[in-house]
Amino acid sequence: MLPRPINSSSAGSSSKYRRRNIIRSLSYKFNFDLALLQLFYLTISPRRFYRQLYYHKQTKNRWARDDPTIAVIIAATLAVSGLGWSLSLHLGWRGLLKLLFRMLLVDYVLIGGLISTCFWLFANKFLTQTPTYTTTNSQSIEFRYAVDVHTNGYFVIVLIIYLIQLFLYPLLVKDEWICTLFGNTLYVVALLHYVHVTYLGYAALPSVNNSELILFLASVIIVLYLASLVGFNVSRACLSWYFGRDF
C-alpha cells in the first residue's frame, strides 16, 4: 500500500504553528514594555526601581533578573550611537564596524564584565558577613546580579556619554571655560549616577553591610571634577583618545 501523500495545507499550518510558538516564546523572554519602564525609573528614580526588585525576589526567589531585554536595549542604543558617531565623523563602513566592535564588545562586554567582577569580588569580600554558625558563605552575592547592577548603572552613561555628547561635542570641545565646565559636568553626572545606582543595587541585598563604602567613589569623582575645572577639558581628551584624532 502506497503511503498517503502529505497534505500541503497541513504542512503549511504546522510550520505556521511552529513560527507562532517561537514568536510567543520570544515575547515571553523579551518584555520590552517592562524593560523600558524599568530603564525610565533607573534614569529618574533608581530607588523606586530597586524597591520593585524586592517583589521580583519574592516571586522568582532570586535577585538576578531572567529577562535579557534591558541588556538588548542598551546594546541597540550603543549600535545607534555608533552609527551616529560614524556619520558625524565620516568614518566610513570599515570605521563603523570597528567602532561597533569597540562599543559593543570592548566597552559593553569586556570592560563591563571586568567592572562587574571587581564589584562582585569587593562586595563578597568586604560588604557581606559570613554567619558564625556555618562554614560556607551562604550570603554570597550572585555574579549575575553584579552584572545586572553594572548594566543598570551603565544605561545612563550610554545616554549621556554616547548619545547626548554626540549632539553636543562640537560645542564641548571648544577652547572656552564654559564649554569645559559643561562638558566635564556631563561626565561627572554620568559617573555619579552610575555610582548611585551601583550603591542602591548592593544596598538592596539584605546580606550586604556597609554598602556606603561604594559611595567613596563619588568623593573621588567630585574631587577630580573640581580639579579638572582649572582647565582640563574632559570631553575633548576622551574623544581624542577614543577616536584617535584631535578635536
Secondary structure, DSSP 8 states (H G I E B T S, - for coil): -------HHHHHHHHHHHHHHHHHHHHHH--HHHHHHHHHHHHH-HHHHHHHHHHHHHHHS-SS-S-THHHHHHHHHHHHHHHHHHHHHT-HHHHHHHHHIIIIIIIIIIIHHHHHHHHHHHIIIIIB---TT-SS-TT---HHHHHHHHHHHHHHHIIIIIIIHHHHHHHHTSSSHHHHHHHHHHHHHHHHHHHHHHHHHHHTSTTB--GGGGGHHHHHHHHHHHHHTTT--HHHHHHHHHHTS--
